[in-house]
Amino acid sequence: MPQTSPRQVWVPFGQSAKDVPEGLTADVFTGADVDAPGGVPDSIDEVEFFVLPYMFVNAHPEFMARMPKLKVAQTLTAGYENVLAYVPEGVTLCNARGLHDASTAELALTLTLSALRGIPRYVRAAERGDWAPTYETDSNAVDDALADKTVLILGYGSIGAAIERRLAGFEVEVLRVARSAREGVHAFTEIDSLLPKADVVIAIVPATDETRGMIDEGFLARMKDGALLVNVARGVVVRTEALVAECASGRLRAALDVTDPEPLPPDHPLWQTPNVLITPHVGGASTAFLPRALRLIDAQLRRFAAGEELENVVRPVG
């Protein structure tokens, strides 16, 4: 039988290129400096499976238009709205559902606990050498506990379930909300009646036409006084001006890993708004990322080489 040439794949990590399945050959494309010698492998005309680098600034999804043999594009993010427009007709797009569950769920809990217990205020006080427990600065105030709270998880999918697992033991009630109702999970259409019950709302919905601007003036107005909004989804899910107004008034609190706009300009009023804690979109960027990314890439390449159905297909061919 005549031998066939190995099929070409691009991966963003050298570890993934070392042990690809039989029948495949891999080049490493990090996307970090495409203008440098070797920044773009010579095999671009042969690529059939393209694993895009994690950060969108390095992903270069426009390169897919230069890949005439491309069959599969694999992101390393759960969200794929920024990539979708670049995927040529006839190419299957897979996302990384599950890859960021651990890291994003950990950050969601970190933001929740930090905002409730006043950690940002204590950090600022420590920088001044100021020993200032809440009960000494205000005899009628104590730091807020997560215990006994009702937590609403908005967008109850893979990451939402990971958040709930990490909430176990914190003595909270959990309300689950997703696009469609199922056993134990409420539908988006029920949100109006659920918001007044929630002390903490954790948003982890994808950015879609349905969810863009979902957390608007009306949504925020239905949240109970003193409630905390935690956004580890996408910045465009929240109407920023409305959130600034509610937090500036002192009625609501917010802990945000994502913002709109993003990156948040230095002079944006959100930075100076009281009752707001901000991290710079680092939900998926932790030591949990690489081992899970390597496992995902390995599993997908093995399925591809064997002609098996791929996981996490978000835009199939046809």
N, C-alpha and C positions, 0 to 999 in steps of 0.2 A: 504493500500500500504506500502511496506517496505521502511523505511527511508534509504536514501543514505548518505554516509559520505561527508562532505564538501570537495571541491577540494582545493588543497594546492597551495598557491602563495607565492612568496618571493618579498618583497618590501624594498627599502633602507631607508624609513622614517617611524618613528613611527606614524606620522599623517595619513599616507596611510593605516596603519594596523588597525586603530581604527574603521573604518566604511566601511569595504569591503561589496560588494553586497551579498545578500542572496545566499547561496550555495557555498561560498568561505570561506576559513580561511587563515589568513596571518601570516607569520613570518617575522621579520625584519632582513635583512642581509645588513650591511653597508660595509662589506669587509675590514674595517679598520685594524682589527687585527684578522686574521683567526686562529692564534695559541692560542689565549686566550680562556678561558672557555666560552662557548656560542658563540664564534665567528662564528661558522658554525652551524646553527640550525640542530636539529636532523631529521628534516623533509625532508632532501635532497633527499631521495628516492621517495618522494611523490610529489615533485614540478611539477606543470603543466604550470605555468606562472611565468617567472623569469624576474623581472625588475632589470637590472644591475645597480649598483651604477655608479654615473656620471663620476668620474675620472677613467681612464683606470687602473691606478695603484691599485685601490681598486675594480675594476669591477670583477676580477677573472673569465673571460669568460671560463677558462678551467674547471670550476666546472660544466659546462653544460654536459660534458662527464660523470658525476657522477649522472645525473638526468634521470633515465630510463623512467619516465612518462612525461618528458618535451614536451610541445606542442608549447609554444610561448616564445620567447626571446624578450624583449623590452629594447632598449637602451634609454638613456636620452641625446643622442647626435644626431645631424643630420648626421654627418659622421659615417660610420659603417665599414670602410675598415679594421680597426684593429680587429674587432670582427668576421667578416665573416668566417674566417678560423676555428673558434671554434664552429660554430653552427652545431649540428649534422644533418644528413639527416632526413627529416621528420619533422623538427622543423621550424615554421614560424618565421621570423625575422622582427621586426618592428623598425623603427627609430623614432626620435623625431622631425620630420619636423615641423617647426613653433615654437617650444619651445624657441629657442634662437633668434628669429627674433628681438625682442625689444633690448635685451642686445647687440647683435653683431652689429646691425645697429647703436646704440648709439656710440659704440666704433669706428666704421668706420668713423662716422662724427667727433668724438673727435680727432682721429688721423689725419684726413684730415685738420681740422681747426688748430690743434696744429702745424703741420708741415708747413703749409702755412704761419701762422702768427708768426713763429719763437719762439713759446712758450718754447721749450727746452733751447734755448739760453738765454732767459730771466730768466728762473729758475736758470740756472748756474750763471748768473750775480747776481741774488738776493742772492744766497748763499755767494757771495763775498761782498755783500753790495754795488754793483756797479749799479748805475743808468745809463743805457746805451741803450737808444732808437736807433733803426736802423738808423734813419735819422741824428743822431749826430755822430755815428761812421762812416757813409758813406753818405756824402751829396747827393749822386746820387741814394741812395737806400731807399725804403720804404718796409714795410712788405706786403707780397702777400695776396690779398683777395680771398675768394672763389667766390664772386660775379663776374659775367660775364665769368666764366669759363665753359668749356665743360667737363662734367664728364661721363666717360664710365664705366658702371657697367658690369663687366665680370662674367657671371654666374647669369643671371637674373631669379632667382626663388623666393621662399618665402622671404628669407633674402634680396635679391636684391630689391624686391618690397618695403620692409620695409625701406631700405636705401633711395630709391627714395622718399618715403613719408616724410622722415625727411629732404630731400634736398629741399622740397617745401618751398618757401619763401626766399631761398638763391640766387635767380636770376641766376640760372644756366641752361644750356642746358644738357639734359641727353640722352646718347646713351646706349641702352640696347642690350646686347649680350648674347645669350644662345647657347646651343648645336644645337638646331634646330630653324629655323626661324618661327615666327608667327607674327600676326599683331602687329606692333610697336616694334618688337624685331628682331634684326639681328642674323644670324647664325655665329658660330665660323669661318666658311669659309670666312666671310667678314672682319675678324679682320684686315687684312693687310691694307685695305683701310680706316679703321676707326681710327686706332691708331694715325696717324699724326694729327688728328683733336682734340684729347683729351688732356686737360691740367691735368686732374686727371684720373687715372685708378684705380678702386676699384675692387680687385679680391675676388670673393666669390664662386668660382667653387668648386665642390667636388673633392676629390683626386681619380682619376680613371686612367686607362692606357692611356686614351686620354689626360688628363690634366696634368699628371706628366711631369714636365719640360716644360710645355707649354710656360712659360715666360722665354725664353732663349735669347741668344745673338741677334738673328734676331728680336724677338719681341721687346726687349729693344731698339734696333737700330732704329726701326720704330716709337718709341715714340718721340714726339717733344722735342726740347731742353728746359730744365727747368721743364719738366713734373714731376708729383708726382705719384709714384706707392704706393698704399695702399693694403696690403695683410692681409685680415681677413679670408682667406680660409684655406689652408694647406701649410706648408713650402715647401713641395716637388713640389708644382706647379711652384716654381721659381728656376732657376739655380743660386745658391748663388754666385758663383765666378763671373758670368757675371754681377750680380747686384752690387757686390762690385766694380768691375772695372768702371761701369758707374757712380756710386755715388762718387767714389774717384776722378774721373775726373771733377766732378762738373756739368756734363751735366744733370744728373737726380737726383731726390730726392726719398726717400722711407720712408714709415711709416709701420712698420711690427708688427703684433701681433703674427705671426707664422714664424718660421725659419726652415731651413734645414742645419745642424742638429738641433734637439730640444730634451732637453734643449740646448741652445747655450753655448758651453764651455767658461769659462772666458777668455781664450786666443785667442778666435776666432777673426779674423780680422774684422768681421762685427761690433763688438762692437766699434771699433776705426775708422770706416769709416765715413768720414764727410757726412753730408746731410742725415743721417739715424736716424730715431726715432724707438725705439724698446720697445714693451711691452711684458710681458712673457705669451703669450697665455691665456689671460683673457677675451676674447670676450664674452663668455657665463657665466662667473662667476660674477654675480652681484645680487642685491636684487630682480631683475626681475625673477631670475631662479626658486626659490622654489615654489612660488604660481602657476606658469605655469606648473612646473613638477607635482605638486600635482593634478592639474586639468587633465593633460594628463593621469596620472596613474589611477585616478578615472574613467575617461571616457572609457579607454581601458578595465579595469576590469569589468565594467558594460556590455560592449559589449561581453566580453568573457563569463561572467556568463549567459548572455541571448542567447548565441549561435549566436550572430550577427557578421557581417563582421567587422574585425578590421581596424583601420585607419593606414596609413603610413606603409603598408606592402612593404618591399623592397626585401624580398626573400620568396615567397610563397612556400607552400608544393607542390611537384610535379614537 
